């Protein structure tokens, strides 16, 4: 008996719960359902074909007769013919979709008359979901991740956040470098820093942390560019088992700053600011105070965000036994609480001191229990 094979094609940029629902409803009707990531060279996508394939595979991993492939630079109906599929599955969200799909089905019929198109109406609660709608939420509001999570798998939310953070990081770097006339080699330094902040062991000291600091710095209108440069480099070297991360990060900053032709004294100045992020002493000087306050900004986050931060730190130190970690961590947090003020600048003290102290007290209590 001939295998009943169908193709479901979409850009999947990214895959949504609407796509997944169509796949789940159609998969039992065929021996094999091939999900095609369609790539049109005339269009611009948020995710690469490889990224879209990876996300789609993760979404259909529990469906044994569903596979994922990519269709680049050819008609979907031609691809379906090449793998001996008899049907193209298409999802319909509304009447406008139906008009467009009727024309597309007719064109496909002219190319390959023996391949049929099957339309699947979207369920009412998913009619509003589309890839463009999902991407439209990204970054609009601090709660955008929760909103997007209603429409896509959790893995897609993570990927969207990574893209969003990366885009913001590139803009911050471009702004900083423009102040120096965009030195030759600055793009290579950015590439190196992005690679370092993407290391798999980083659960908190990653690119998101850097971008959060730069975002907070931007409206402060601080004139000293060394602050932004120090933010970029202050966690460039990060090994939870080492005790000289700041020193190594400072040396890396001095070398790379000199490599792109900026003054040696500027590199040394940035290095000295980075050393202030050891948090062993109260920072002296406006630039160091601003940098350290930005580095400690996470302490004032909402209870949910603060707990996520603490979980990230614990993950980075997962090699430390629980009891030892709790003792050491509570000492570190208590040292901040024992200061006359956690933050050095008036702006941060007025805005964040109270919430930071509440978070620290709550966390210390949990660790000691």
VOPAGU-2260 file (C-alpha; in pm, 1 decimal, decimal comma):
REM VOPAGU-2260
SITE   aa  ch    i         X         Y         Z
SITE  UNK   A    0       0,0       0,0       0,0
SITE  UNK   A    1     134,4     343,9     -93,3
SITE  UNK   A    2     250,7     561,5     195,0
SITE  UNK   A    3      16,4     849,2     268,8
SITE  UNK   A    4     247,9    1147,9     288,3
SITE  UNK   A    5     162,1    1513,4     340,9
SITE  UNK   A    6     363,3    1833,2     356,0
SITE  UNK   A    7     290,5    2125,5     585,8
SITE  UNK   A    8     489,5    2431,9     481,2
SITE  UNK   A    9     524,1    2770,6     646,9
SITE  UNK   A   10     799,4    3020,5     717,1
SITE  UNK   A   11     785,8    2924,1    1087,9
SITE  UNK   A   12     967,2    3244,7    1180,4
SITE  UNK   A   13     912,0    3139,2    1455,7
SITE  UNK   A   14     686,9    2834,3    1497,0
SITE  UNK   A   15     375,9    2915,5    1704,1
SITE  UNK   A   16     112,2    2721,4    1892,6
SITE  UNK   A   17    -112,3    2773,9    1589,9
SITE  UNK   A   18     132,7    2588,2    1365,4
SITE  UNK   A   19     176,5    2313,8    1622,4
SITE  UNK   A   20    -198,7    2267,8    1657,5
SITE  UNK   A   21    -237,1    2214,0    1282,5
SITE  UNK   A   22      49,4    1963,7    1285,6
SITE  UNK   A   23     -97,8    1770,1    1577,1
SITE  UNK   A   24    -440,4    1749,0    1415,9
SITE  UNK   A   25    -308,9    1642,3    1075,6
SITE  UNK   A   26     -34,0    1400,1    1180,2
SITE  UNK   A   27    -271,4    1112,2    1271,9
SITE  UNK   A   28    -431,3    1126,6     924,5
SITE  UNK   A   29    -111,1    1042,6     736,5
SITE  UNK   A   30     163,2     785,4     753,9
SITE  UNK   A   31     412,2    1069,0     735,0
SITE  UNK   A   32     382,4    1442,6     773,9
SITE  UNK   A   33     678,4    1653,8     666,4
SITE  UNK   A   34     697,9    2000,5     818,2
SITE  UNK   A   35     874,7    2227,9     570,4
SITE  UNK   A   36    1052,3    2544,3     675,7
SITE  UNK   A   37     995,9    2760,2     368,6
SITE  UNK   A   38    1275,6    3000,5     275,1
SITE  UNK   A   39    1211,0    3276,3      21,2
SITE  UNK   A   40    1528,7    3464,3     -75,9
SITE  UNK   A   41    1320,2    3776,5    -139,4
SITE  UNK   A   42    1211,8    3797,7     224,0
SITE  UNK   A   43    1390,9    3898,1     542,2
SITE  UNK   A   44    1359,4    3665,9     840,7
SITE  UNK   A   45    1428,3    3703,5    1211,2
SITE  UNK   A   46    1570,4    3352,3    1243,0
SITE  UNK   A   47    1805,2    3162,2    1013,6
SITE  UNK   A   48    1671,4    2848,1     840,1
SITE  UNK   A   49    1881,8    2638,2    1076,6
SITE  UNK   A   50    1732,9    2809,6    1382,2
SITE  UNK   A   51    1379,7    2764,9    1250,5
SITE  UNK   A   52    1440,4    2397,0    1177,8
SITE  UNK   A   53    1581,6    2343,3    1528,0
SITE  UNK   A   54    1281,0    2509,1    1694,1
SITE  UNK   A   55    1037,2    2314,1    1477,3
SITE  UNK   A   56    1208,3    1982,8    1553,8
SITE  UNK   A   57    1185,9    2053,0    1926,3
SITE  UNK   A   58     815,7    2135,1    1892,0
SITE  UNK   A   59     727,3    1808,0    1711,7
SITE  UNK   A   60     969,1    1578,2    1894,0
SITE  UNK   A   61     681,7    1383,8    2053,3
SITE  UNK   A   62     519,1    1301,6    1717,6
SITE  UNK   A   63     696,1     995,5    1567,6
SITE  UNK   A   64     555,6    1027,8    1214,2
SITE  UNK   A   65     642,5    1397,5    1181,0
SITE  UNK   A   66     975,7    1513,0    1039,6
SITE  UNK   A   67    1117,4    1856,3     962,5
SITE  UNK   A   68    1292,1    1966,0     646,3
SITE  UNK   A   69    1374,6    2292,4     473,5
SITE  UNK   A   70    1261,6    2420,1     133,8
SITE  UNK   A   71    1495,2    2681,2     -13,8
SITE  UNK   A   72    1452,2    2860,9    -344,4
SITE  UNK   A   73    1183,9    2640,7    -498,5
SITE  UNK   A   74     807,9    2596,4    -503,2
SITE  UNK   A   75     675,7    2401,2    -207,0
SITE  UNK   A   76     463,1    2194,5    -443,5
SITE  UNK   A   77     777,6    2096,8    -634,9
SITE  UNK   A   78     942,5    1991,1    -311,6
SITE  UNK   A   79     632,4    1790,3    -219,9
SITE  UNK   A   80     647,6    1615,9    -556,6
SITE  UNK   A   81    1016,4    1533,6    -511,7
SITE  UNK   A   82     946,3    1344,0    -187,6
SITE  UNK   A   83     632,2    1176,5    -328,7
SITE  UNK   A   84     386,0    1359,7    -104,5
SITE  UNK   A   85      24,8    1359,0    -222,2
SITE  UNK   A   86    -105,2    1648,7     -12,6
SITE  UNK   A   87      -6,1    1999,4      92,3
SITE  UNK   A   88    -160,5    2100,9     425,8
SITE  UNK   A   89    -235,5    2467,1     482,2
SITE  UNK   A   90    -375,0    2638,4     790,4
SITE  UNK   A   91    -655,5    2895,3     770,5
SITE  UNK   A   92    -707,0    3164,9    1031,6
SITE  UNK   A   93    -976,9    3375,7     864,4
SITE  UNK   A   94   -1166,3    3447,4     542,2
SITE  UNK   A   95    -883,6    3663,6     408,2
SITE  UNK   A   96    -651,4    3364,0     439,4
SITE  UNK   A   97    -903,6    3157,6     242,5
SITE  UNK   A   98    -899,8    3399,8     -51,2
SITE  UNK   A   99    -520,0    3397,2     -64,2
SITE  UNK   A  100    -502,0    3020,0     -19,5
SITE  UNK   A  101    -750,1    2955,9    -300,9
SITE  UNK   A  102    -526,3    3142,1    -543,6
SITE  UNK   A  103    -217,5    2962,0    -415,8
SITE  UNK   A  104    -386,9    2621,1    -445,0
SITE  UNK   A  105    -486,0    2696,7    -804,2
SITE  UNK   A  106    -129,8    2794,3    -892,9
SITE  UNK   A  107       2,9    2475,6    -729,5
SITE  UNK   A  108    -251,9    2271,4    -923,9
SITE  UNK   A  109    -118,8    2413,8   -1250,3
SITE  UNK   A  110     236,5    2316,9   -1155,1
SITE  UNK   A  111     161,0    1971,3   -1012,1
SITE  UNK   A  112    -200,7    1866,0   -1089,7
SITE  UNK   A  113    -173,7    1541,7    -893,6
SITE  UNK   A  114     -98,2    1709,5    -558,5
SITE  UNK   A  115    -399,5    1824,5    -358,8
SITE  UNK   A  116    -425,1    2107,7    -107,1
SITE  UNK   A  117    -604,0    2047,3     223,0
SITE  UNK   A  118    -709,0    2347,8     429,5
SITE  UNK   A  119    -729,7    2321,0     806,8
SITE  UNK   A  120    -933,8    2586,7     989,9
SITE  UNK   A  121    -766,0    2730,3    1296,5
SITE  UNK   A  122    -925,7    2672,8    1636,1
SITE  UNK   A  123   -1103,0    2985,6    1769,2
SITE  UNK   A  124    -861,8    3041,8    2056,2
SITE  UNK   A  125    -565,8    3039,5    1814,2
SITE  UNK   A  126    -707,2    3253,2    1536,1
SITE  UNK   A  127    -517,2    3560,6    1654,2
SITE  UNK   A  128    -179,6    3384,4    1671,8
SITE  UNK   A  129      77,2    3450,6    1401,8
SITE  UNK   A  130     455,5    3471,7    1384,4
SITE  UNK   A  131     440,1    3843,6    1308,0
SITE  UNK   A  132     205,5    3906,4    1602,0
SITE  UNK   A  133     442,6    3721,8    1833,9
SITE  UNK   A  134     744,4    3921,6    1716,0
SITE  UNK   A  135     544,7    4241,4    1750,1
SITE  UNK   A  136     526,1    4186,2    2127,2
SITE  UNK   A  137     903,0    4151,3    2174,4
SITE  UNK   A  138    1042,3    4435,0    2384,2
SITE  UNK   A  139     721,1    4639,2    2387,6
SITE  UNK   A  140     660,9    4596,2    2761,2
SITE  UNK   A  141     862,4    4454,4    3054,3
SITE  UNK   A  142     608,3    4170,0    3066,9
SITE  UNK   A  143     639,0    4083,1    2696,3
SITE  UNK   A  144     786,4    3738,4    2766,4
SITE  UNK   A  145     476,5    3627,3    2957,2
SITE  UNK   A  146     253,8    3758,3    2680,7
SITE  UNK   A  147     451,4    3579,5    2408,6
SITE  UNK   A  148     462,1    3257,6    2613,0
SITE  UNK   A  149      87,4    3221,0    2559,7
SITE  UNK   A  150     142,1    3178,6    2185,4
SITE  UNK   A  151     468,9    2987,1    2138,9
SITE  UNK   A  152     664,5    2705,2    2306,1
SITE  UNK   A  153     897,7    2802,4    2591,2
SITE  UNK   A  154    1205,7    2732,0    2377,3
SITE  UNK   A  155    1087,4    2990,0    2124,9
SITE  UNK   A  156    1046,3    3254,6    2397,0
SITE  UNK   A  157    1409,9    3195,1    2492,4
SITE  UNK   A  158    1524,6    3227,4    2130,9
SITE  UNK   A  159    1323,7    3546,1    2078,9
SITE  UNK   A  160    1476,6    3695,1    2391,5
SITE  UNK   A  161    1827,2    3603,4    2273,8
SITE  UNK   A  162    1763,8    3777,7    1940,3
SITE  UNK   A  163    1620,4    4082,2    2115,9
SITE  UNK   A  164    1912,7    4108,7    2356,9
SITE  UNK   A  165    2164,9    4061,0    2075,5
SITE  UNK   A  166    2004,4    4338,4    1870,5
SITE  UNK   A  167    2016,2    4579,3    2163,0
SITE  UNK   A  168    2376,4    4484,8    2238,3
SITE  UNK   A  169    2484,1    4565,4    1882,7
SITE  UNK   A  170    2312,4    4905,1    1900,1
SITE  UNK   A  171    2481,5    4989,1    2230,8
SITE  UNK   A  172    2821,4    4889,8    2091,5
SITE  UNK   A  173    2767,7    5093,3    1774,5
SITE  UNK   A  174    2675,9    5399,0    1982,8
SITE  UNK   A  175    2984,5    5360,2    2200,9
SITE  UNK   A  176    3219,7    5309,3    1905,5
SITE  UNK   A  177    3074,5    5602,9    1712,4
SITE  UNK   A  178    3203,3    5827,7    1990,3
SITE  UNK   A  179    3553,6    5708,6    1905,3
SITE  UNK   A  180    3508,1    5740,0    1530,2
SITE  UNK   A  181    3436,9    5365,4    1487,6
SITE  UNK   A  182    3795,5    5240,1    1530,4
SITE  UNK   A  183    3927,5    4975,2    1294,4
SITE  UNK   A  184    3892,4    4632,3    1453,8
SITE  UNK   A  185    3606,5    4730,1    1684,2
SITE  UNK   A  186    3374,0    4480,2    1514,2
SITE  UNK   A  187    3616,9    4196,9    1590,4
SITE  UNK   A  188    3622,7    4300,2    1956,5
SITE  UNK   A  189    3242,6    4295,4    1963,8
SITE  UNK   A  190    3247,4    3946,2    1813,6
SITE  UNK   A  191    3491,1    3833,7    2083,4
SITE  UNK   A  192    3281,6    3984,0    2362,3
SITE  UNK   A  193    2957,8    3833,4    2229,1
SITE  UNK   A  194    3127,7    3494,3    2217,7
SITE  UNK   A  195    3248,6    3528,2    2576,4
SITE  UNK   A  196    2909,6    3637,9    2709,0
SITE  UNK   A  197    2745,7    3343,4    2530,6
SITE  UNK   A  198    2952,8    3080,0    2711,0
SITE  UNK   A  199    2719,5    2798,4    2823,5
SITE  UNK   A  200    2823,5    2812,6    3190,4
SITE  UNK   A  201    2694,2    3169,4    3227,0
SITE  UNK   A  202    2347,7    3163,5    3380,5
SITE  UNK   A  203    2352,9    3524,3    3502,3
SITE  UNK   A  204    2683,9    3688,1    3401,9
SITE  UNK   A  205    2583,8    3690,2    3036,8
SITE  UNK   A  206    2489,5    3932,5    2759,0
SITE  UNK   A  207    2151,0    4005,0    2915,4
SITE  UNK   A  208    2328,4    4138,3    3224,7
SITE  UNK   A  209    2548,1    4363,5    3010,8
SITE  UNK   A  210    2254,3    4498,1    2809,9
SITE  UNK   A  211    2051,1    4562,3    3126,7
SITE  UNK   A  212    2334,0    4777,7    3263,1
SITE  UNK   A  213    2373,1    4965,5    2934,2
SITE  UNK   A  214    1997,5    5021,2    2912,7
SITE  UNK   A  215    1998,6    5175,0    3260,1
SITE  UNK   A  216    2305,5    5386,9    3182,3
SITE  UNK   A  217    2165,7    5533,4    2860,7
SITE  UNK   A  218    1905,7    5777,2    3007,4
SITE  UNK   A  219    2150,1    5884,4    3280,1
SITE  UNK   A  220    2341,5    6088,7    3020,2
SITE  UNK   A  221    2677,0    6023,4    3183,5
SITE  UNK   A  222    2945,4    6195,9    2976,3
SITE  UNK   A  223    3228,6    5953,7    3059,3
SITE  UNK   A  224    3249,7    5682,0    2787,3
SITE  UNK   A  225    3475,2    5474,0    3012,1
SITE  UNK   A  226    3167,4    5366,7    3210,6
SITE  UNK   A  227    3005,5    5200,5    2908,6
SITE  UNK   A  228    3338,5    5049,5    2804,9
SITE  UNK   A  229    3387,1    4908,5    3155,5
SITE  UNK   A  230    3037,6    4761,3    3147,9
SITE  UNK   A  231    3122,7    4575,1    2828,0
SITE  UNK   A  232    3444,0    4429,3    2969,8
SITE  UNK   A  233    3379,1    4388,6    3343,3
SITE  UNK   A  234    3262,1    4024,7    3318,9
SITE  UNK   A  235    3441,5    3936,4    2995,4
SITE  UNK   A  236    3646,2    3678,9    3184,8
SITE  UNK   A  237    3422,4    3478,2    3414,8
SITE  UNK   A  238    3504,4    3150,8    3586,4
SITE  UNK   A  239    3312,4    3088,6    3911,8
SITE  UNK   A  240    3604,8    2878,6    4037,6
SITE  UNK   A  241    3857,3    3160,0    3988,9
SITE  UNK   A  242    3928,7    3451,6    4221,5
SITE  UNK   A  243    4082,9    3692,4    3970,7
SITE  UNK   A  244    3807,4    3736,3    3712,8
SITE  UNK   A  245    3803,2    4113,4    3751,3
SITE  UNK   A  246    4180,6    4136,3    3717,6
SITE  UNK   A  247    4181,0    3924,6    3404,0
SITE  UNK   A  248    3887,0    4119,6    3261,8
SITE  UNK   A  249    4071,8    4446,6    3330,1
SITE  UNK   A  250    4384,5    4319,8    3152,1
SITE  UNK   A  251    4176,3    4201,7    2856,1
SITE  UNK   A  252    4009,4    4542,7    2835,5
SITE  UNK   A  253    4343,1    4725,7    2838,5
SITE  UNK   A  254    4481,5    4504,9    2563,0
SITE  UNK   A  255    4177,3    4525,2    2336,3
SITE  UNK   A  256    4133,8    4898,0    2386,4
SITE  UNK   A  257    4496,5    4947,9    2283,8
SITE  UNK   A  258    4448,9    4708,4    1987,9
SITE  UNK   A  259    4189,4    4939,4    1831,4
SITE  UNK   A  260    4411,4    5243,0    1867,1
SITE  UNK   A  261    4258,8    5410,4    2171,0
SITE  UNK   A  262    4494,4    5576,9    2424,2
SITE  UNK   A  263    4677,6    5347,8    2667,2
SITE  UNK   A  264    4577,5    5572,9    2956,4
SITE  UNK   A  265    4211,3    5528,0    2864,6
SITE  UNK   A  266    4256,7    5150,5    2876,7
SITE  UNK   A  267    4419,1    5172,3    3219,5
SITE  UNK   A  268    4135,3    5394,0    3340,4
SITE  UNK   A  269    3874,8    5144,2    3220,0
SITE  UNK   A  270    4072,2    4865,3    3388,0
SITE  UNK   A  271    4067,3    5050,3    3719,4
SITE  UNK   A  272    3689,1    5088,7    3694,4
SITE  UNK   A  273    3649,9    4716,5    3628,5
SITE  UNK   A  274    3843,1    4637,5    3947,5
SITE  UNK   A  275    3575,6    4828,1    4143,6
SITE  UNK   A  276    3326,9    4556,1    4047,2
SITE  UNK   A  277    3499,0    4316,1    4287,4
SITE  UNK   A  278    3264,5    4481,9    4541,1
SITE  UNK   A  279    3514,7    4445,1    4823,1
SITE  UNK   A  280    3541,7    4821,2    4880,7
SITE  UNK   A  281    3302,5    5112,2    4854,5
SITE  UNK   A  282    3377,5    5272,6    4514,8
SITE  UNK   A  283    3545,0    5611,3    4495,5
SITE  UNK   A  284    3481,0    5858,0    4214,6
SITE  UNK   A  285    3170,5    5922,5    4008,7
SITE  UNK   A  286    3246,8    5677,6    3726,5
SITE  UNK   A  287    3324,6    5387,9    3960,6
SITE  UNK   A  288    3017,8    5461,9    4171,0
SITE  UNK   A  289    2789,3    5462,4    3868,4
SITE  UNK   A  290    2944,3    5140,9    3734,5
SITE  UNK   A  291    2912,4    4956,2    4065,0
SITE  UNK   A  292    2556,8    5078,2    4120,5
SITE  UNK   A  293    2465,2    4952,2    3773,8
SITE  UNK   A  294    2629,3    4617,9    3848,0
SITE  UNK   A  295    2421,6    4589,8    4167,7
SITE  UNK   A  296    2103,0    4707,7    3997,6
SITE  UNK   A  297    1966,9    4351,8    3996,3
SITE  UNK   A  298    1932,8    4362,3    4374,7
SITE  UNK   A  299    1634,7    4596,9    4344,9
SITE  UNK   A  300    1437,2    4387,0    4094,5
SITE  UNK   A  301    1088,9    4249,2    4160,1
SITE  UNK   A  302    1069,3    3944,0    4384,5
SITE  UNK   A  303    1020,3    3714,7    4084,3
SITE  UNK   A  304    1313,4    3866,9    3892,7
SITE  UNK   A  305    1535,9    3862,3    4199,3
SITE  UNK   A  306    1464,1    3494,4    4257,5
SITE  UNK   A  307    1552,2    3423,9    3892,7
SITE  UNK   A  308    1881,5    3609,5    3948,9
SITE  UNK   A  309    1955,4    3403,8    4260,0
SITE  UNK   A  310    1874,0    3084,0    4069,3
SITE  UNK   A  311    2116,4    3189,4    3797,1
SITE  UNK   A  312    2395,1    3245,8    4050,3
SITE  UNK   A  313    2327,8    2907,4    4208,1
SITE  UNK   A  314    2347,8    2742,4    3867,2
SITE  UNK   A  315    2685,5    2902,4    3802,6
SITE  UNK   A  316    2804,9    2757,3    4133,4
SITE  UNK   A  317    2637,1    2418,7    4098,2
SITE  UNK   A  318    2969,6    2248,1    4176,8
SITE  UNK   A  319    2954,6    2386,8    4534,3
SITE  UNK   A  320    2767,5    2171,3    4791,1
SITE  UNK   A  321    2434,8    2321,0    4896,3
SITE  UNK   A  322    2528,9    2384,8    5260,0
SITE  UNK   A  323    2859,4    2550,4    5167,5
SITE  UNK   A  324    2694,9    2765,2    4901,0
SITE  UNK   A  325    2423,5    2883,8    5140,3
SITE  UNK   A  326    2678,7    2991,1    5399,9
SITE  UNK   A  327    2903,8    3168,6    5151,3
SITE  UNK   A  328    2621,3    3335,6    4963,2
SITE  UNK   A  329    2452,0    3463,9    5277,6
SITE  UNK   A  330    2783,7    3621,3    5388,1
SITE  UNK   A  331    2819,0    3802,6    5057,0
SITE  UNK   A  332    2463,2    3934,4    5063,9
SITE  UNK   A  333    2496,0    4032,3    5430,8
SITE  UNK   A  334    2807,4    4236,3    5348,1
SITE  UNK   A  335    2596,2    4454,5    5119,4
SITE  UNK   A  336    2321,9    4480,8    5377,9
SITE  UNK   A  337    2573,4    4591,0    5642,4
SITE  UNK   A  338    2678,8    4895,0    5442,2
SITE  UNK   A  339    2528,7    5232,6    5537,2
SITE  UNK   A  340    2385,2    5226,9    5185,8
SITE  UNK   A  341    2403,3    4964,2    4912,6
SITE  UNK   A  342    2415,9    5222,1    4636,8
SITE  UNK   A  343    2666,7    5505,8    4610,8
SITE  UNK   A  344    2482,4    5749,2    4385,5
SITE  UNK   A  345    2190,7    5956,2    4505,1
SITE  UNK   A  346    1980,3    5849,9    4207,0
SITE  UNK   A  347    2008,1    5480,4    4288,6
SITE  UNK   A  348    1967,8    5530,3    4661,1
SITE  UNK   A  349    1644,4    5720,5    4611,3
SITE  UNK   A  350    1501,1    5478,0    4355,3
SITE  UNK   A  351    1629,5    5136,3    4459,8
SITE  UNK   A  352    1777,0    5122,2    4810,3
SITE  UNK   A  353    1461,2    5012,8    4988,6
SITE  UNK   A  354    1363,2    4736,5    4745,0
SITE  UNK   A  355    1721,0    4606,8    4731,8
SITE  UNK   A  356    1734,9    4575,3    5111,9
SITE  UNK   A  357    1404,5    4391,0    5118,2
SITE  UNK   A  358    1529,2    4143,3    4858,6
SITE  UNK   A  359    1855,1    4088,3    5044,2
SITE  UNK   A  360    1684,5    4027,4    5378,9
SITE  UNK   A  361    1442,2    3779,7    5224,3
SITE  UNK   A  362    1717,6    3595,0    5040,3
SITE  UNK   A  363    1944,5    3574,8    5345,2
SITE  UNK   A  364    1661,0    3436,3    5553,5
SITE  UNK   A  365    1597,6    3162,6    5295,8
SITE  UNK   A  366    1966,3    3074,1    5269,7
SITE  UNK   A  367    2007,5    3046,8    5646,4
SITE  UNK   A  368    1703,3    2822,1    5678,3
